[in-house]
Amino acid sequence: MAAGPVGRDASADTDVTLRSEILSYSRARGLFAGVSLEGSTIRPDNGDNRRVYGRKIPAREIVLSGTVAVPPAAGQMISTLDARTPKHRP
């Protein structure tokens, strides 16, 4: 909660590819009360993994092992991500 004659806020963000700048500035007068909850979780969807890969397979194995073949249903998505994701060079 904040109270006062003038409040100011500025922020700078970017998109996932670090190419777009998102700038914002706001100014307010009076009384403000609010709540900001930020955060996220990533959880595997084992049912969908089973449908896509045709068998029960842990998400850890899909992501980290490098031994699980890309299923045909995901081929176009993986190709697009590979083409548009910045490559890290040593």
Biopython code that builds the backbone (N, CA, C, O; Angstrom):
import numpy as np
from Bio.PDB.StructureBuilder import StructureBuilder

atoms = [
    (1, "MET", "N", (0.846, -1.160, 0.000)),
    (1, "MET", "CA", (0.000, 0.000, 0.000)),
    (1, "MET", "C", (0.897, 1.230, 0.000)),
    (1, "MET", "O", (1.945, 1.240, 0.647)),
    (2, "ALA", "N", (0.496, 2.240, -0.709)),
    (2, "ALA", "CA", (1.261, 3.488, -0.776)),
    (2, "ALA", "C", (0.303, 4.651, -0.720)),
    (2, "ALA", "O", (-0.787, 4.596, -1.290)),
    (3, "ALA", "N", (0.699, 5.693, -0.042)),
    (3, "ALA", "CA", (-0.099, 6.916, 0.009)),
    (3, "ALA", "C", (0.839, 8.088, -0.113)),
    (3, "ALA", "O", (1.932, 8.078, 0.453)),
    (4, "GLY", "N", (0.425, 9.086, -0.840)),
    (4, "GLY", "CA", (1.268, 10.262, -0.998)),
    (4, "GLY", "C", (0.745, 11.145, -2.102)),
    (4, "GLY", "O", (-0.198, 10.786, -2.808)),
    (5, "PRO", "N", (1.369, 12.320, -2.250)),
    (5, "PRO", "CA", (0.874, 13.264, -3.241)),
    (5, "PRO", "C", (1.117, 12.812, -4.688)),
    (5, "PRO", "O", (0.261, 13.021, -5.548)),
    (6, "VAL", "N", (2.259, 12.203, -4.961)),
    (6, "VAL", "CA", (2.561, 11.793, -6.327)),
    (6, "VAL", "C", (3.335, 10.484, -6.285)),
    (6, "VAL", "O", (4.270, 10.331, -5.499)),
    (7, "GLY", "N", (2.951, 9.565, -7.112)),
    (7, "GLY", "CA", (3.699, 8.317, -7.240)),
    (7, "GLY", "C", (4.204, 8.163, -8.655)),
    (7, "GLY", "O", (3.506, 8.515, -9.606)),
    (8, "ARG", "N", (5.385, 7.651, -8.806)),
    (8, "ARG", "CA", (5.966, 7.440, -10.134)),
    (8, "ARG", "C", (6.496, 6.022, -10.223)),
    (8, "ARG", "O", (6.947, 5.441, -9.235)),
    (9, "ASP", "N", (6.432, 5.487, -11.412)),
    (9, "ASP", "CA", (6.956, 4.142, -11.639)),
    (9, "ASP", "C", (7.482, 4.069, -13.062)),
    (9, "ASP", "O", (6.841, 4.544, -13.999)),
    (10, "ALA", "N", (8.637, 3.479, -13.212)),
    (10, "ALA", "CA", (9.207, 3.257, -14.533)),
    (10, "ALA", "C", (9.717, 1.829, -14.582)),
    (10, "ALA", "O", (10.177, 1.283, -13.579)),
    (11, "SER", "N", (9.629, 1.234, -15.760)),
    (11, "SER", "CA", (10.147, -0.120, -15.910)),
    (11, "SER", "C", (10.638, -0.325, -17.330)),
    (11, "SER", "O", (10.209, 0.354, -18.263)),
    (12, "ALA", "N", (11.543, -1.271, -17.469)),
    (12, "ALA", "CA", (12.061, -1.645, -18.785)),
    (12, "ALA", "C", (12.089, -3.160, -18.852)),
    (12, "ALA", "O", (12.582, -3.819, -17.937)),
    (13, "ASP", "N", (11.566, -3.708, -19.926)),
    (13, "ASP", "CA", (11.513, -5.146, -20.124)),
    (13, "ASP", "C", (11.900, -5.445, -21.561)),
    (13, "ASP", "O", (12.143, -4.539, -22.357)),
    (14, "THR", "N", (11.951, -6.709, -21.874)),
    (14, "THR", "CA", (12.230, -7.134, -23.240)),
    (14, "THR", "C", (11.443, -8.394, -23.527)),
    (14, "THR", "O", (10.827, -8.974, -22.633)),
    (15, "ASP", "N", (11.467, -8.815, -24.789)),
    (15, "ASP", "CA", (10.777, -10.047, -25.144)),
    (15, "ASP", "C", (11.727, -11.230, -24.986)),
    (15, "ASP", "O", (12.882, -11.061, -24.595)),
    (16, "VAL", "N", (11.237, -12.420, -25.291)),
    (16, "VAL", "CA", (12.008, -13.638, -25.044)),
    (16, "VAL", "C", (13.277, -13.711, -25.895)),
    (16, "VAL", "O", (14.242, -14.362, -25.493)),
    (17, "THR", "N", (13.297, -13.059, -27.059)),
    (17, "THR", "CA", (14.487, -13.108, -27.910)),
    (17, "THR", "C", (15.427, -11.943, -27.643)),
    (17, "THR", "O", (16.436, -11.801, -28.333)),
    (18, "LEU", "N", (15.124, -11.113, -26.667)),
    (18, "LEU", "CA", (15.939, -9.970, -26.272)),
    (18, "LEU", "C", (16.119, -8.967, -27.412)),
    (18, "LEU", "O", (17.155, -8.309, -27.501)),
    (19, "ARG", "N", (15.126, -8.849, -28.272)),
    (19, "ARG", "CA", (15.224, -7.928, -29.401)),
    (19, "ARG", "C", (14.317, -6.708, -29.268)),
    (19, "ARG", "O", (14.585, -5.679, -29.888)),
    (20, "SER", "N", (13.262, -6.798, -28.483)),
    (20, "SER", "CA", (12.302, -5.705, -28.380)),
    (20, "SER", "C", (12.389, -5.042, -27.026)),
    (20, "SER", "O", (12.422, -5.714, -25.995)),
    (21, "GLU", "N", (12.426, -3.729, -27.028)),
    (21, "GLU", "CA", (12.411, -3.001, -25.773)),
    (21, "GLU", "C", (10.972, -2.620, -25.435)),
    (21, "GLU", "O", (10.222, -2.149, -26.290)),
    (22, "ILE", "N", (10.611, -2.828, -24.204)),
    (22, "ILE", "CA", (9.290, -2.458, -23.721)),
    (22, "ILE", "C", (9.514, -1.509, -22.556)),
    (22, "ILE", "O", (9.979, -1.919, -21.493)),
    (23, "LEU", "N", (9.186, -0.251, -22.755)),
    (23, "LEU", "CA", (9.389, 0.764, -21.726)),
    (23, "LEU", "C", (8.036, 1.269, -21.250)),
    (23, "LEU", "O", (7.107, 1.423, -22.043)),
    (24, "SER", "N", (7.931, 1.523, -19.962)),
    (24, "SER", "CA", (6.688, 2.088, -19.453)),
    (24, "SER", "C", (6.987, 3.088, -18.342)),
    (24, "SER", "O", (7.977, 2.960, -17.620)),
    (25, "TYR", "N", (6.120, 4.078, -18.219)),
    (25, "TYR", "CA", (6.244, 5.101, -17.184)),
    (25, "TYR", "C", (4.834, 5.488, -16.767)),
    (25, "TYR", "O", (3.947, 5.637, -17.607)),
    (26, "SER", "N", (4.636, 5.645, -15.494)),
    (26, "SER", "CA", (3.316, 6.077, -15.032)),
    (26, "SER", "C", (3.469, 7.062, -13.886)),
    (26, "SER", "O", (4.459, 7.039, -13.155)),
    (27, "ARG", "N", (2.490, 7.913, -13.743)),
    (27, "ARG", "CA", (2.469, 8.905, -12.675)),
    (27, "ARG", "C", (1.049, 8.954, -12.128)),
    (27, "ARG", "O", (0.084, 9.004, -12.892)),
    (28, "ALA", "N", (0.925, 8.939, -10.825)),
    (28, "ALA", "CA", (-0.405, 8.912, -10.213)),
    (28, "ALA", "C", (-0.440, 9.836, -9.006)),
    (28, "ALA", "O", (0.583, 10.107, -8.378)),
    (29, "ARG", "N", (-1.632, 10.309, -8.699)),
    (29, "ARG", "CA", (-1.843, 11.138, -7.520)),
    (29, "ARG", "C", (-2.899, 10.471, -6.657)),
    (29, "ARG", "O", (-3.799, 9.792, -7.151)),
    (30, "GLY", "N", (-2.768, 10.680, -5.372)),
    (30, "GLY", "CA", (-3.799, 10.175, -4.483)),
    (30, "GLY", "C", (-3.375, 8.911, -3.762)),
    (30, "GLY", "O", (-2.193, 8.687, -3.501)),
    (31, "LEU", "N", (-4.348, 8.103, -3.450)),
    (31, "LEU", "CA", (-4.146, 6.907, -2.654)),
    (31, "LEU", "C", (-4.199, 5.681, -3.557)),
    (31, "LEU", "O", (-5.053, 5.587, -4.438)),
    (32, "PHE", "N", (-3.304, 4.764, -3.339)),
    (32, "PHE", "CA", (-3.274, 3.533, -4.116)),
    (32, "PHE", "C", (-3.191, 2.352, -3.165)),
    (32, "PHE", "O", (-2.432, 2.374, -2.196)),
    (33, "ALA", "N", (-3.953, 1.352, -3.438)),
    (33, "ALA", "CA", (-3.857, 0.095, -2.691)),
    (33, "ALA", "C", (-3.982, -1.032, -3.704)),
    (33, "ALA", "O", (-4.874, -1.014, -4.552)),
    (34, "GLY", "N", (-3.109, -1.989, -3.620)),
    (34, "GLY", "CA", (-3.181, -3.092, -4.572)),
    (34, "GLY", "C", (-2.267, -4.221, -4.171)),
    (34, "GLY", "O", (-1.517, -4.126, -3.200)),
    (35, "VAL", "N", (-2.341, -5.276, -4.924)),
    (35, "VAL", "CA", (-1.537, -6.450, -4.685)),
    (35, "VAL", "C", (-0.909, -6.859, -6.010)),
    (35, "VAL", "O", (-1.573, -6.843, -7.046)),
    (36, "SER", "N", (0.338, -7.217, -5.980)),
    (36, "SER", "CA", (1.010, -7.716, -7.170)),
    (36, "SER", "C", (1.568, -9.091, -6.842)),
    (36, "SER", "O", (2.412, -9.240, -5.958)),
    (37, "LEU", "N", (1.094, -10.077, -7.554)),
    (37, "LEU", "CA", (1.583, -11.443, -7.392)),
    (37, "LEU", "C", (2.264, -11.833, -8.692)),
    (37, "LEU", "O", (1.640, -11.832, -9.753)),
    (38, "GLU", "N", (3.534, -12.164, -8.607)),
    (38, "GLU", "CA", (4.264, -12.559, -9.795)),
    (38, "GLU", "C", (4.930, -13.898, -9.551)),
    (38, "GLU", "O", (5.330, -14.217, -8.432)),
    (39, "GLY", "N", (5.039, -14.650, -10.582)),
    (39, "GLY", "CA", (5.691, -15.942, -10.479)),
    (39, "GLY", "C", (5.062, -16.908, -11.454)),
    (39, "GLY", "O", (4.004, -16.648, -12.027)),
    (40, "SER", "N", (5.723, -18.010, -11.626)),
    (40, "SER", "CA", (5.196, -19.029, -12.521)),
    (40, "SER", "C", (5.773, -20.383, -12.132)),
    (40, "SER", "O", (6.771, -20.478, -11.418)),
    (41, "THR", "N", (5.137, -21.386, -12.606)),
    (41, "THR", "CA", (5.647, -22.738, -12.402)),
    (41, "THR", "C", (5.589, -23.464, -13.737)),
    (41, "THR", "O", (4.743, -23.173, -14.583)),
    (42, "ILE", "N", (6.470, -24.380, -13.904)),
    (42, "ILE", "CA", (6.460, -25.241, -15.079)),
    (42, "ILE", "C", (6.323, -26.663, -14.576)),
    (42, "ILE", "O", (7.136, -27.143, -13.787)),
    (43, "ARG", "N", (5.294, -27.319, -15.041)),
    (43, "ARG", "CA", (5.031, -28.689, -14.605)),
    (43, "ARG", "C", (4.793, -29.566, -15.816)),
    (43, "ARG", "O", (4.165, -29.131, -16.782)),
    (44, "PRO", "N", (5.279, -30.779, -15.780)),
    (44, "PRO", "CA", (5.048, -31.683, -16.912)),
    (44, "PRO", "C", (3.590, -32.119, -16.982)),
    (44, "PRO", "O", (2.921, -32.275, -15.961)),
    (45, "ASP", "N", (3.120, -32.309, -18.188)),
    (45, "ASP", "CA", (1.786, -32.864, -18.398)),
    (45, "ASP", "C", (1.978, -34.297, -18.893)),
    (45, "ASP", "O", (2.065, -34.553, -20.094)),
    (46, "ASN", "N", (2.040, -35.211, -17.949)),
    (46, "ASN", "CA", (2.352, -36.597, -18.280)),
    (46, "ASN", "C", (1.344, -37.233, -19.223)),
    (46, "ASN", "O", (1.710, -38.068, -20.050)),
    (47, "GLY", "N", (0.078, -36.845, -19.109)),
    (47, "GLY", "CA", (-0.941, -37.388, -20.009)),
    (47, "GLY", "C", (-0.696, -36.974, -21.453)),
    (47, "GLY", "O", (-0.788, -37.801, -22.360)),
    (48, "ASP", "N", (-0.383, -35.694, -21.673)),
    (48, "ASP", "CA", (-0.089, -35.227, -23.027)),
    (48, "ASP", "C", (1.219, -35.810, -23.539)),
    (48, "ASP", "O", (1.324, -36.148, -24.718)),
    (49, "ASN", "N", (2.218, -35.933, -22.670)),
    (49, "ASN", "CA", (3.474, -36.561, -23.102)),
    (49, "ASN", "C", (3.212, -37.975, -23.609)),
    (49, "ASN", "O", (3.773, -38.389, -24.624)),
    (50, "ARG", "N", (2.371, -38.706, -22.911)),
    (50, "ARG", "CA", (2.055, -40.079, -23.317)),
    (50, "ARG", "C", (1.343, -40.079, -24.673)),
    (50, "ARG", "O", (1.627, -40.929, -25.517)),
    (51, "ARG", "N", (0.426, -39.140, -24.888)),
    (51, "ARG", "CA", (-0.292, -39.076, -26.167)),
    (51, "ARG", "C", (0.643, -38.688, -27.322)),
    (51, "ARG", "O", (0.529, -39.238, -28.418)),
    (52, "VAL", "N", (1.558, -37.753, -27.086)),
    (52, "VAL", "CA", (2.450, -37.291, -28.155)),
    (52, "VAL", "C", (3.538, -38.309, -28.461)),
    (52, "VAL", "O", (3.834, -38.567, -29.627)),
    (53, "TYR", "N", (4.139, -38.893, -27.421)),
    (53, "TYR", "CA", (5.260, -39.811, -27.623)),
    (53, "TYR", "C", (4.831, -41.276, -27.751)),
    (53, "TYR", "O", (5.641, -42.137, -28.096)),
    (54, "GLY", "N", (3.557, -41.549, -27.472)),
    (54, "GLY", "CA", (3.055, -42.905, -27.632)),
    (54, "GLY", "C", (3.413, -43.855, -26.508)),
    (54, "GLY", "O", (3.115, -45.047, -26.587)),
    (55, "ARG", "N", (4.037, -43.357, -25.482)),
    (55, "ARG", "CA", (4.393, -44.190, -24.325)),
    (55, "ARG", "C", (4.636, -43.272, -23.124)),
    (55, "ARG", "O", (4.811, -42.061, -23.257)),
    (56, "LYS", "N", (4.639, -43.897, -21.957)),
    (56, "LYS", "CA", (4.917, -43.139, -20.739)),
    (56, "LYS", "C", (6.411, -42.837, -20.700)),
    (56, "LYS", "O", (7.238, -43.749, -20.709)),
    (57, "ILE", "N", (6.749, -41.555, -20.656)),
    (57, "ILE", "CA", (8.147, -41.147, -20.652)),
    (57, "ILE", "C", (8.283, -39.899, -19.781)),
    (57, "ILE", "O", (7.526, -38.945, -19.962)),
    (58, "PRO", "N", (9.212, -39.884, -18.857)),
    (58, "PRO", "CA", (9.355, -38.739, -17.961)),
    (58, "PRO", "C", (9.802, -37.478, -18.716)),
    (58, "PRO", "O", (10.603, -37.561, -19.647)),
    (59, "ALA", "N", (9.293, -36.338, -18.317)),
    (59, "ALA", "CA", (9.662, -35.067, -18.943)),
    (59, "ALA", "C", (11.164, -34.836, -18.858)),
    (59, "ALA", "O", (11.757, -34.304, -19.797)),
    (60, "ARG", "N", (11.777, -35.219, -17.769)),
    (60, "ARG", "CA", (13.227, -35.053, -17.608)),
    (60, "ARG", "C", (13.988, -35.768, -18.730)),
    (60, "ARG", "O", (14.965, -35.245, -19.264)),
    (61, "GLU", "N", (13.528, -36.958, -19.072)),
    (61, "GLU", "CA", (14.182, -37.719, -20.143)),
    (61, "GLU", "C", (13.969, -37.043, -21.499)),
    (61, "GLU", "O", (14.888, -36.995, -22.316)),
    (62, "ILE", "N", (12.770, -36.523, -21.741)),
    (62, "ILE", "CA", (12.472, -35.841, -23.009)),
    (62, "ILE", "C", (13.376, -34.625, -23.181)),
    (62, "ILE", "O", (13.927, -34.404, -24.259)),
    (63, "VAL", "N", (13.525, -33.846, -22.130)),
    (63, "VAL", "CA", (14.232, -32.573, -22.224)),
    (63, "VAL", "C", (15.741, -32.719, -22.105)),
    (63, "VAL", "O", (16.480, -32.069, -22.844)),
    (64, "LEU", "N", (16.208, -33.549, -21.200)),
    (64, "LEU", "CA", (17.634, -33.557, -20.867)),
    (64, "LEU", "C", (18.461, -34.685, -21.474)),
    (64, "LEU", "O", (19.673, -34.530, -21.621)),
    (65, "SER", "N", (17.862, -35.795, -21.825)),
    (65, "SER", "CA", (18.669, -36.942, -22.228)),
    (65, "SER", "C", (19.272, -36.809, -23.622)),
    (65, "SER", "O", (20.374, -37.297, -23.871)),
    (66, "GLY", "N", (18.565, -36.161, -24.520)),
    (66, "GLY", "CA", (19.038, -36.065, -25.899)),
    (66, "GLY", "C", (18.862, -37.353, -26.680)),
    (66, "GLY", "O", (19.331, -37.459, -27.813)),
    (67, "THR", "N", (18.198, -38.320, -26.097)),
    (67, "THR", "CA", (18.013, -39.615, -26.757)),
    (67, "THR", "C", (16.590, -39.840, -27.244)),
    (67, "THR", "O", (16.319, -40.827, -27.927)),
    (68, "VAL", "N", (15.680, -38.939, -26.902)),
    (68, "VAL", "CA", (14.284, -39.103, -27.286)),
    (68, "VAL", "C", (14.059, -38.384, -28.615)),
    (68, "VAL", "O", (14.308, -37.184, -28.729)),
    (69, "ALA", "N", (13.590, -39.119, -29.610)),
    (69, "ALA", "CA", (13.351, -38.546, -30.937)),
    (69, "ALA", "C", (12.165, -37.588, -30.899)),
    (69, "ALA", "O", (11.217, -37.781, -30.138)),
    (70, "VAL", "N", (12.235, -36.555, -31.730)),
    (70, "VAL", "CA", (11.129, -35.596, -31.845)),
    (70, "VAL", "C", (9.978, -36.299, -32.544)),
    (70, "VAL", "O", (10.163, -36.846, -33.632)),
    (71, "PRO", "N", (8.788, -36.296, -31.939)),
    (71, "PRO", "CA", (7.651, -36.962, -32.567)),
    (71, "PRO", "C", (7.179, -36.158, -33.791)),
    (71, "PRO", "O", (7.368, -34.943, -33.840)),
    (72, "PRO", "N", (6.579, -36.819, -34.759)),
    (72, "PRO", "CA", (6.111, -36.121, -35.959)),
    (72, "PRO", "C", (5.188, -34.934, -35.648)),
    (72, "PRO", "O", (5.222, -33.923, -36.349)),
    (73, "ALA", "N", (4.371, -35.054, -34.608)),
    (73, "ALA", "CA", (3.443, -33.980, -34.261)),
    (73, "ALA", "C", (4.152, -32.697, -33.850)),
    (73, "ALA", "O", (3.565, -31.618, -33.929)),
    (74, "ALA", "N", (5.403, -32.797, -33.414)),
    (74, "ALA", "CA", (6.138, -31.622, -32.944)),
    (74, "ALA", "C", (7.198, -31.141, -33.934)),
    (74, "ALA", "O", (7.890, -30.159, -33.665)),
    (75, "GLY", "N", (7.331, -31.811, -35.063)),
    (75, "GLY", "CA", (8.375, -31.479, -36.025)),
    (75, "GLY", "C", (8.364, -30.038, -36.485)),
    (75, "GLY", "O", (9.410, -29.388, -36.485)),
    (76, "GLN", "N", (7.213, -29.520, -36.879)),
    (76, "GLN", "CA", (7.137, -28.141, -37.371)),
    (76, "GLN", "C", (7.454, -27.141, -36.260)),
    (76, "GLN", "O", (8.143, -26.150, -36.501)),
    (77, "MET", "N", (6.959, -27.390, -35.049)),
    (77, "MET", "CA", (7.237, -26.474, -33.943)),
    (77, "MET", "C", (8.732, -26.445, -33.625)),
    (77, "MET", "O", (9.294, -25.365, -33.444)),
    (78, "ILE", "N", (9.379, -27.594, -33.555)),
    (78, "ILE", "CA", (10.809, -27.662, -33.257)),
    (78, "ILE", "C", (11.611, -26.965, -34.352)),
    (78, "ILE", "O", (12.571, -26.251, -34.062)),
    (79, "SER", "N", (11.222, -27.168, -35.597)),
    (79, "SER", "CA", (11.898, -26.524, -36.713)),
    (79, "SER", "C", (11.801, -25.001, -36.615)),
    (79, "SER", "O", (12.789, -24.303, -36.842)),
    (80, "THR", "N", (10.624, -24.484, -36.281)),
    (80, "THR", "CA", (10.431, -23.039, -36.125)),
    (80, "THR", "C", (11.249, -22.502, -34.963)),
    (80, "THR", "O", (11.893, -21.461, -35.089)),
    (81, "LEU", "N", (11.232, -23.202, -33.829)),
    (81, "LEU", "CA", (12.019, -22.759, -32.673)),
    (81, "LEU", "C", (13.510, -22.758, -32.979)),
    (81, "LEU", "O", (14.217, -21.823, -32.601)),
    (82, "ASP", "N", (13.994, -23.791, -33.657)),
    (82, "ASP", "CA", (15.410, -23.855, -34.014)),
    (82, "ASP", "C", (15.806, -22.708, -34.933)),
    (82, "ASP", "O", (16.894, -22.147, -34.799)),
    (83, "ALA", "N", (14.928, -22.358, -35.865)),
    (83, "ALA", "CA", (15.233, -21.294, -36.826)),
    (83, "ALA", "C", (15.213, -19.907, -36.186)),
    (83, "ALA", "O", (15.936, -19.015, -36.630)),
    (84, "ARG", "N", (14.397, -19.715, -35.153)),
    (84, "ARG", "CA", (14.223, -18.377, -34.577)),
    (84, "ARG", "C", (14.900, -18.162, -33.237)),
    (84, "ARG", "O", (14.853, -17.056, -32.698)),
    (85, "THR", "N", (15.523, -19.181, -32.693)),
    (85, "THR", "CA", (16.179, -19.064, -31.410)),
    (85, "THR", "C", (17.623, -18.627, -31.613)),
    (85, "THR", "O", (18.342, -19.225, -32.413)),
    (86, "PRO", "N", (18.058, -17.587, -30.895)),
    (86, "PRO", "CA", (19.458, -17.161, -31.034)),
    (86, "PRO", "C", (20.402, -18.289, -30.631)),
    (86, "PRO", "O", (20.173, -18.987, -29.644)),
    (87, "LYS", "N", (21.442, -18.449, -31.393)),
    (87, "LYS", "CA", (22.431, -19.482, -31.091)),
    (87, "LYS", "C", (23.513, -18.897, -30.202)),
    (87, "LYS", "O", (24.002, -17.796, -30.453)),
    (88, "HIS", "N", (23.880, -19.620, -29.181)),
    (88, "HIS", "CA", (24.956, -19.183, -28.283)),
    (88, "HIS", "C", (26.272, -19.651, -28.858)),
    (88, "HIS", "O", (26.462, -20.833, -29.142)),
    (89, "ARG", "N", (27.174, -18.710, -29.026)),
    (89, "ARG", "CA", (28.496, -19.045, -29.569)),
    (89, "ARG", "C", (29.533, -18.932, -28.470)),
    (89, "ARG", "O", (29.482, -18.007, -27.660)),
    (90, "PRO", "N", (30.498, -19.887, -28.434)),
    (90, "PRO", "CA", (31.529, -19.840, -27.380)),
    (90, "PRO", "C", (32.459, -18.668, -27.559)),
    (90, "PRO", "O", (33.379, -18.483, -26.762)),
]
sb = StructureBuilder()
sb.init_structure("model")
sb.init_model(0)
sb.init_chain("A")
sb.init_seg("    ")
for serial, (resi, resn, name, xyz) in enumerate(atoms, 1):
    if name == "N":
        sb.init_residue(resn, " ", resi, " ")
    sb.init_atom(name, np.array(xyz, "f"), 0.0, 1.0, " ", f" {name:<3s}", serial, name[0])
structure = sb.get_structure()
